Structures are given as C-alpha cells and as structure tokens.
Amino acid sequence: MKAAQCALWRLSPIVCSTFLLLLHAPAAGQETAGSETSPPLTVEAGPVLSPTDLPPLDGWRPSLDAAFLEARKVGKPVVLFFTRSWTPPCAAIRDEVLVEEEVRKAMRSVEAVEIDVDKNPGMAGEYKITELPTFAVLDTSGKEYDRFTGFLPPRAFLETLRAAVDRRQAPAALEEQIRTHPKDIEARWLLARKYARDKKRDDLGRMLGEIRDLDPDNAKGFLDNVAFLEMMAKMNVKTPADGLRATERFLKEFPRSEYADQVALTRAHLAYQTGDKELCLRILERFHSDYPKSPLAPQVRRDLTTLFEEIGKP
C-alpha cells in the first residue's frame, strides 16, 4: 500500500513546482528545473554588433538603445533574449512560444531585444551568459535584477515573465496605485501575488474579495488566478478533506480556468489521501476528456496505471 501511494503521489512535486512557478521566477543565474538548454556557451570579448540578422519579433525593439529609449519613457523593464538561432531550444522558444498571442500581449509590458550571441560575444560575456536561451530582465538604469533560462512552454513562460516583472514593483507603490485608482484590478492582482509569496493569507484573502467585487464574472482574467493562489496558500496536507472541498469549489466556480487541470489533478490526489479511491479513479479517467490539451496528461496516465495495479483493475 505504501509503495503504491508513493507511486501515485509522484505528481505532487510537479503540482507544487507549477504552483511555485506562479510565485517565483528563477534567481539570476539559476536554471529552470527541467528546462532544456543548449551546451555551455563559450564567449570572448568583442564589439557589440547589431543584435541579430533575424527580423525583429512583433513589438520587439531592433536594438538595445531603442529598447532603453522607450523603456525610460514609461518606466518599463527591458528584457534581453540571448539566443543562438540554430540551436533547437532557442529556435523552439522563438517559433513556438514568443509568437503565441498571450505571450505577445504579455511582452508589451516590457521592452524586448533579441541578441544573437555569435554576433555579440562581448555582450554575452558582459552578462555572463552560459546557457541558451537566456532571458535577462533589466531595470531602466540597465541593472539586471532577474533572469530565467531554457525552453519554457507558453503558460510557464507567461507566469515566469509576469513574476519577473512583478518583482520590480514594491508593495507600497502598488498600494498607492490602488489608493489613487480604486478600480485597478491588475494592481490588486500583483499585490495578491506578493501576499501569496510572503504567506500573508489574510491580506491575500482581502485582495481576492476586492477583485471579486470589481470583476465577479472574471472578465479580466485575474480572479481565478488569485483564487488559485489563495486555495493553494490554505492547502494543508494534514487536512486533505478540507483541500478536497476547496478544489471542488474552485472547479465549480472556474471550470474553464487555465489552472483547472492542475486543480483537478490535485483533487484526485487529495481524494486518494482521504481513502476515496473511487473518486480518485473517476477524476483520473475523466481527465483526458476534460482537459485534452493538458501537459499533465502523461502523469495522469502513470497515476492511472498505478491505481489500476493497486485496485486490481485490468
């Protein structure tokens, strides 16, 4: 029984790491777990040439000077995308992730430049680039305050980018923004993420209530994210029955949320922990029809195999 339980709960670190990704972008120089990167980069000093021979991505700046010029006008951060176009991870993130509509929208919150390290070895050396792709996040003075590396699928890229942009905004500034703009939902969302990261559950609940009052139908798309953060913040492995009820409420209120597949799988694991294997089995068997495009599908198949073996179902 214990062996089967351990096998079924192999997903727990994945669910937890997905949750943590919503709160924490990797620290400067830290590789994203499970990310695919190209071999270590060898760099040498040299002049900074034009960033890349490739045409700029939609909305991106053609040069570092142009990016900083625009960033300083409105106080946006600058993102440097260090790449080598012929390596698979770099090509994949350019062709499959950065062109996604939601990613393109999110990139409007920064001024971005693509930098080919083969053409700019001096800049690669200056920023100590050792893995590709690397996204370095700078403030308007040019100081780097965050970075993330490796290939990330669109949703993970979005959350990592948002966390990096979020990190530069102090709670006091956000609170002032809310005071002067009482209907600013995005400022509340950013503040809620900070409260979740700092484990300030009461403040997180307060932000959730305010966002719910302002946008009860989740038209802006922030309510389900904050509700997810609050649910996970309150989750306690010692009381799985409470967690089971919380996941049920979330899925009932936000059946089409982008976090629904994660919540459903968490719910299956909680059902197993409470001893309700029939509910766990129903959730897992229905998962593929409910969430056909979920990246968690391989783990669900493994969980089903383990559960079938335990209960003796062929």
C-alpha positions in Angstrom: 0.0 0.0 0.0 2.7 2.5 0.9 4.7 1.8 -2.3 1.6 2.3 -4.4 0.8 5.5 -2.5 4.3 6.9 -3.1 4.0 6.0 -6.8 0.6 7.7 -7.1 1.9 10.8 -5.4 4.9 11.3 -7.7 2.9 14.2 -9.3 2.9 16.1 -6.1 6.3 17.7 -6.7 5.1 18.7 -10.2 1.9 20.3 -8.9 3.9 22.1 -6.2 6.6 23.2 -8.7 3.9 24.5 -11.0 2.4 26.5 -8.1 5.8 27.8 -7.1 6.5 28.9 -10.6 3.5 31.2 -10.3 5.2 32.9 -7.3 8.9 32.7 -8.1 10.9 33.3 -11.2 14.3 31.6 -11.0 17.0 33.7 -9.4 19.7 35.3 -11.5 21.9 32.6 -12.9 19.7 29.8 -11.8 18.5 27.2 -14.3 14.8 26.5 -14.5 14.2 22.9 -13.3 13.5 20.5 -16.2 14.3 23.1 -18.8 16.1 22.2 -22.0 19.2 24.3 -22.7 21.9 24.2 -25.3 25.5 23.1 -24.4 27.6 25.5 -22.3 28.4 28.7 -24.2 32.0 29.8 -24.9 32.3 33.6 -25.1 35.1 36.0 -25.8 35.3 39.8 -25.6 34.4 41.6 -28.8 32.4 44.6 -30.1 28.7 44.8 -29.8 27.3 44.4 -33.3 23.7 44.6 -34.4 21.7 42.2 -32.2 20.6 39.7 -34.8 20.2 39.1 -38.5 16.6 37.9 -38.0 13.7 40.3 -38.4 12.5 41.7 -35.0 9.6 39.8 -33.4 6.4 41.7 -33.4 6.6 44.6 -31.0 10.3 44.0 -30.1 13.0 46.6 -30.5 15.7 46.4 -33.2 18.5 47.5 -30.8 19.4 47.9 -27.2 19.5 51.7 -27.5 15.9 51.7 -28.9 14.7 49.4 -26.1 16.1 51.6 -23.3 14.9 54.8 -25.0 11.3 53.5 -25.0 11.6 51.9 -21.5 12.7 55.1 -19.9 9.8 57.0 -21.3 7.2 54.8 -19.4 9.3 53.0 -16.8 9.1 49.5 -18.3 11.7 46.8 -17.7 14.0 45.7 -20.5 14.3 42.0 -21.4 17.3 40.7 -23.3 16.7 37.5 -25.1 20.1 35.9 -25.6 19.9 33.3 -28.3 21.8 31.3 -30.9 19.3 30.8 -33.7 20.5 27.4 -34.9 20.2 25.6 -31.5 16.9 23.7 -31.1 15.8 25.3 -27.7 16.3 28.8 -29.0 14.6 28.1 -32.3 11.7 26.4 -30.4 11.1 29.2 -28.0 11.2 31.8 -30.8 9.0 29.9 -33.2 6.6 28.2 -30.8 6.4 30.4 -27.7 7.2 34.0 -28.4 4.7 34.1 -31.3 1.8 32.9 -29.1 -0.9 35.6 -28.8 -1.0 35.6 -25.0 2.8 35.8 -24.8 2.9 38.6 -27.3 0.4 40.5 -25.2 2.5 39.9 -22.1 5.6 41.1 -23.8 4.0 44.5 -24.2 4.7 45.1 -20.5 8.4 45.1 -21.3 10.8 46.4 -24.0 12.5 43.4 -25.5 15.5 42.8 -27.7 16.8 39.6 -29.3 20.6 39.2 -29.1 22.5 36.6 -31.1 25.5 35.6 -29.0 27.5 34.6 -32.1 27.3 38.2 -33.3 27.6 39.7 -29.9 30.2 37.7 -27.9 31.2 40.8 -25.9 27.7 41.3 -24.7 27.3 37.6 -23.9 30.5 37.8 -21.8 29.4 41.0 -20.1 26.2 39.4 -18.9 27.9 36.1 -18.1 25.7 34.0 -20.4 26.5 30.3 -20.0 23.2 28.8 -21.2 20.9 29.4 -24.1 18.3 30.6 -24.3 18.6 33.2 -21.5 16.2 36.0 -20.7 17.8 38.8 -18.6 15.5 41.3 -17.1 16.9 44.8 -16.5 15.5 48.0 -15.0 15.7 51.3 -16.9 19.1 52.0 -15.5 20.4 48.8 -17.1 20.8 46.9 -13.8 19.9 43.2 -14.1 17.5 42.1 -11.4 16.3 38.7 -12.7 16.8 36.1 -15.3 15.5 32.8 -16.5 16.9 30.2 -18.8 15.9 27.3 -21.0 12.9 26.4 -23.1 9.6 27.0 -21.3 6.1 26.2 -22.8 3.8 29.2 -23.3 2.0 29.1 -19.9 5.1 28.6 -17.9 6.9 31.4 -19.9 4.0 33.7 -19.1 4.0 33.1 -15.4 7.8 33.4 -15.2 7.8 36.6 -17.2 5.0 38.1 -15.1 6.7 37.1 -11.9 9.9 38.8 -13.1 8.0 42.0 -14.0 6.1 41.8 -10.7 9.2 41.5 -8.7 10.3 45.1 -9.5 7.1 46.7 -8.1 7.2 47.4 -4.4 4.0 46.7 -2.3 3.9 50.4 -1.2 3.8 51.5 -4.8 1.0 49.1 -5.6 -0.9 50.1 -2.6 -0.6 53.8 -3.7 -1.7 52.8 -7.2 -4.8 51.2 -5.7 -5.5 54.2 -3.5 -5.4 56.6 -6.4 -7.1 54.2 -8.9 -9.7 52.3 -6.8 -10.8 50.2 -9.7 -7.3 49.0 -10.8 -7.7 45.2 -10.8 -4.2 44.4 -12.2 -2.5 46.3 -9.3 -4.5 44.2 -6.8 -3.5 41.0 -8.7 0.2 42.0 -8.5 -0.2 42.8 -4.8 -2.1 39.5 -4.2 0.8 37.6 -5.7 3.2 39.3 -3.4 1.0 38.4 -0.4 0.9 34.8 -1.6 4.7 34.7 -1.9 5.1 36.2 1.6 2.4 33.9 3.1 0.2 36.8 4.1 -3.0 34.8 3.9 -5.3 37.4 5.4 -4.1 40.1 3.0 -4.3 37.6 0.1 -7.9 36.9 1.1 -8.7 40.6 1.2 -7.3 41.1 -2.3 -9.4 38.2 -3.5 -12.5 39.8 -2.1 -11.8 43.1 -3.7 -11.1 41.6 -7.1 -14.3 39.5 -6.8 -16.3 42.7 -6.0 -14.8 44.5 -9.0 -15.0 41.7 -11.5 -17.4 39.0 -10.3 -17.5 37.3 -13.7 -13.7 37.1 -14.1 -13.9 39.1 -17.4 -10.4 40.5 -16.8 -9.0 37.0 -16.1 -7.4 37.8 -12.7 -10.0 36.4 -10.3 -9.3 32.8 -11.0 -5.6 33.3 -10.6 -5.9 34.9 -7.2 -8.5 32.3 -6.1 -6.0 29.6 -7.1 -3.2 31.3 -5.1 -5.5 31.6 -2.1 -6.6 28.0 -2.3 -3.0 26.7 -2.5 -1.9 29.0 0.3 -4.6 27.5 2.5 -3.8 23.9 1.5 -2.7 21.7 4.4 -1.6 18.1 3.8 -2.8 17.3 7.3 -6.4 18.0 6.4 -6.9 16.6 2.9 -10.7 16.6 3.3 -10.7 20.4 3.5 -8.5 20.6 0.5 -10.9 18.3 -1.4 -13.8 20.7 -0.7 -11.7 23.7 -1.7 -10.7 22.2 -5.1 -14.4 21.2 -5.7 -15.4 24.9 -5.0 -12.7 26.2 -7.4 -13.7 23.9 -10.2 -17.3 24.7 -9.8 -16.7 28.4 -10.0 -13.9 28.3 -12.6 -14.5 25.3 -14.8 -12.6 26.8 -17.7 -9.7 28.3 -15.8 -6.2 27.7 -17.2 -5.5 26.2 -13.7 -8.4 23.8 -13.8 -6.3 20.8 -14.9 -3.8 21.4 -12.1 -6.6 21.7 -9.6 -8.4 18.6 -10.9 -5.2 16.5 -10.5 -4.6 17.9 -7.0 -8.2 16.9 -6.3 -7.6 13.4 -7.4 -4.5 13.1 -5.1 -6.5 14.5 -2.2 -9.3 12.0 -2.8 -6.7 9.2 -2.7 -5.2 10.6 0.5 -8.7 10.6 2.2 -9.2 7.0 1.1 -11.8 7.7 -1.6 -10.1 5.7 -4.4 -13.3 5.6 -6.4 -13.4 9.4 -6.6 -9.7 9.5 -7.4 -10.3 6.9 -10.2 -13.3 8.9 -11.7 -11.3 12.1 -11.8 -8.3 10.4 -13.5 -10.4 8.5 -16.0 -12.3 11.7 -16.9 -9.1 13.9 -17.0 -8.3 13.3 -20.7 -11.8 14.2 -21.9 -12.0 17.2 -19.6 -8.5 18.6 -20.4 -7.4 17.1 -23.7 -4.5 19.6 -24.2 -3.2 19.4 -20.6 0.6 18.9 -20.3 -0.1 16.9 -17.2 -1.6 14.0 -19.3 1.5 11.8 -19.1 1.5 11.9 -15.3 -2.2 11.1 -15.3 -1.6 8.0 -17.3 1.1 6.9 -14.9 -1.2 7.6 -11.9 -4.0 5.5 -13.6 -1.6 2.6 -14.2 -0.5 2.7 -10.5 -4.1 2.9 -9.3 -5.3 0.1 -11.6 -2.5 -2.1 -10.2 -3.5 -1.3 -6.7 -7.2 -2.0 -7.0 -6.7 -4.9 -9.4 -8.5 -3.3 -12.4 -7.2 -4.5 -15.8 
